[in-house]
Amino acid sequence: MENLISIIIPIYNVENYLDQCIMSILRQSYRNYEIILVDDGSTDKSGKICDKYASNFNTVKVFHKENGGLVSAWKMGVEKSSKESSQLMFVDPDDWITPNYLEEMYKAYLRTHAEIVVSSVTKFTSGKYNRVRFFIPNGLYTLKNDDDKFYAHFLSNGGFFTRGIPINRWGKLISKKLVLDNMHYVDKNVSFGEDLNLIFPLILDANSISINNEENFTYFYRVRKDSMLREYDSNMWNSVQKVYSTLTMLSRNRNSDQILSQVSSDYIGAIILCYKNNLQYSGKIGTALSFIDALNKDVLFNEVIHKINIKEYGFLDRWVIKGITTSSNLVKISSYILLKQLKIIRNFCRERI
């Protein structure tokens, strides 16, 4: 008998995309599934759209909650999933899947009995489709064999945020037990690295992972201009601290220098994004620069910054690292001001195009 798959969709203000997402699931050739819609306090018509599908399809359940963020929404989805379901799938409400997606993912599971089955991902940006490159080949990878082809590259393939596979909730069929066993690592107040905070412990804990970067079925990931990071996120540094302290702890428990090295490189990349996030800050420069002072007092940062290969980073990113690590306040301030001006000029040019 086919396993029941719980498909969890966390929803917030996506009225323009939600129909396409839900209908792509309702049209699946594989039929033993439930759709769990979690409306995270939407202020547009998303909640009503959810109610419409729940009233017309017995495979659709909807739960409305106060806005609490992405993590709180998908966690509720997991908690509300049927006791009979043994596998979970996360789908973002502005994405969609091919009609044979569930069937092919389940076939891959039957062939391997892997706790995590990974599919191909296709980016949809401004009307254009592009397959996401995987640096890890198709195949079954097991924790028992500690396969270097997978574990040495899954988080970083040697470049700045070059993932071996996409480190996202979506695009995967995951053992429900595996998720439940690792949910305690995820802080609902994190607003950056939310998926990484879940998928990293899942991968380290999974006995087997199946990579299926096939052309005949795929997860369509919509890249939206209105969802990109544009405004200052006052919680970003706090999120990075929480996420990467967890990742570092798990890497040390695994006793793997390879994985710890990947986390360290990834952490510096997140720090660079934090710095760039602060360039969006419109208040006094002293307040924004206090982030640098706090960073230089951070134990993990001081431990990691001396281990990274600076050549992995581009020119501007190396400039950011210099502006953070210099002992000269004049250089810190000058670097910050120059980068902020470049940010303003670049944003202006984009608006003019």
PEBELPE-V877022 format. One record per residue. RES is the residue in one small letter. OMEGA is omega in radians with two decimals (999 if undefined). Layout:
res/omega
RES/OMEGA
RES/OMEGA
This chain:
res/omega
m/-3.13
e/3.09
n/3.03
l/3.14
i/3.07
s/-3.12
i/-3.01
i/-3.13
i/3.05
p/-2.94
i/3.00
y/3.03
n/3.14
v/-3.03
e/-3.09
n/-3.04
y/-2.95
l/3.14
d/-3.13
q/3.14
c/-3.07
i/-3.13
m/3.12
s/3.11
i/-3.14
l/-3.13
r/-3.09
q/3.08
s/3.03
y/-2.94
r/-3.05
n/-3.11
y/2.95
e/3.11
i/3.13
i/-3.13
l/3.11
v/3.12
d/-3.04
d/3.08
g/-3.14
s/3.12
t/3.06
d/-3.09
k/-3.09
s/-3.13
g/3.13
k/3.09
i/3.09
c/-3.14
d/3.14
k/-3.12
y/-3.14
a/-3.13
s/-3.09
n/-3.10
f/-3.11
n/3.08
t/-3.08
v/3.05
k/3.12
v/3.09
f/3.12
h/3.14
k/3.02
e/-3.12
n/-3.13
g/3.12
g/-3.05
l/-3.06
v/-3.13
s/-3.13
a/-3.10
w/3.06
k/3.09
m/3.11
g/3.10
v/-3.12
e/-3.10
k/-3.14
s/-3.09
s/3.10
k/-3.11
e/-3.08
s/-3.14
s/-3.12
q/-3.12
l/3.01
m/3.10
f/3.08
v/3.08
d/-2.95
p/3.08
d/3.11
d/3.09
w/-3.07
i/3.11
t/-3.05
p/-3.12
n/-2.98
y/-3.11
l/-3.13
e/-3.11
e/3.10
m/3.13
y/3.07
k/3.11
a/3.08
y/-3.13
l/3.14
r/-2.95
t/-3.00
h/3.13
a/3.12
e/3.04
i/3.06
v/-3.07
v/3.13
s/3.01
s/3.12
v/3.10
t/3.10
k/3.06
f/-3.07
t/3.08
s/3.08
g/-3.11
k/3.14
y/3.10
n/3.09
r/3.09
v/-3.12
r/3.01
f/3.07
f/3.10
i/-3.10
p/3.01
n/3.10
g/3.11
l/-3.11
y/-3.04
t/3.08
l/-3.10
k/-3.13
n/-3.12
d/-3.01
d/-3.11
d/3.12
k/-3.14
f/-2.96
y/3.13
a/-3.04
h/-2.95
f/-3.12
l/-3.13
s/3.13
n/3.08
g/3.12
g/-3.09
f/-3.13
f/3.06
t/-3.09
r/3.01
g/3.00
i/3.08
p/3.14
i/-3.11
n/3.04
r/-3.03
w/-3.12
g/-3.07
k/2.96
l/-2.93
i/3.04
s/-3.14
k/3.13
k/3.13
l/3.11
v/-3.12
l/-3.13
d/-3.03
n/-3.12
m/-3.09
h/3.10
y/-3.01
v/3.11
d/-3.10
k/-3.14
n/3.12
v/3.14
s/3.08
f/-3.13
g/-3.08
e/-3.12
d/3.12
l/-3.12
n/3.06
l/-3.00
i/-3.14
f/3.10
p/3.10
l/-3.11
i/-3.14
l/-3.08
d/-3.07
a/3.07
n/-3.11
s/-3.12
i/-3.12
s/3.12
i/-3.08
n/-3.13
n/-3.06
e/-3.12
e/-3.00
n/3.02
f/-3.05
t/3.02
y/3.14
f/-3.12
y/-3.10
r/3.06
v/-3.07
r/3.09
k/-3.08
d/3.13
s/-3.14
m/-3.12
l/-3.13
r/-3.09
e/3.14
y/3.12
d/-3.08
s/-3.10
n/-2.99
m/-3.13
w/3.09
n/3.13
s/-3.13
v/3.12
q/-3.10
k/-3.07
v/-3.01
y/2.99
s/3.07
t/-3.12
l/3.13
t/3.12
m/-3.14
l/3.13
s/3.13
r/3.09
n/3.12
r/3.14
n/-3.12
s/3.10
d/3.13
q/-3.10
i/3.11
l/3.10
s/3.11
q/3.13
v/-3.13
s/3.12
s/3.14
d/3.14
y/3.11
i/3.05
g/3.11
a/3.10
i/3.11
i/3.10
l/3.07
c/3.12
y/3.13
k/3.06
n/3.13
n/3.05
l/3.11
q/-3.05
y/-3.06
s/-3.12
g/-3.10
k/-3.10
i/-3.14
g/3.12
t/3.13
a/-3.11
l/3.09
s/3.05
f/-3.13
i/3.12
d/3.12
a/-3.13
l/-3.11
n/3.06
k/-3.08
d/-3.07
v/-3.10
l/3.14
f/-3.12
n/3.10
e/-2.99
v/-2.97
i/-3.11
h/-3.08
k/-3.02
i/3.03
n/-3.04
i/-3.12
k/3.11
e/-3.00
y/3.12
g/-3.05
f/-3.11
l/3.12
d/3.05
r/3.08
w/3.10
v/-3.14
i/3.10
k/-3.14
g/3.13
i/-2.96
t/-3.12
t/3.10
s/-3.11
s/3.09
n/3.13
l/3.12
v/3.10
k/-3.09
i/-3.13
s/3.14
s/-3.12
y/-3.10
i/-3.14
l/3.13
l/3.11
k/3.10
q/3.08
l/3.11
k/-3.14
i/-3.13
i/-3.13
r/3.12
n/3.11
f/-3.13
c/3.12
r/3.14
e/-3.12
r/-3.09
i/999
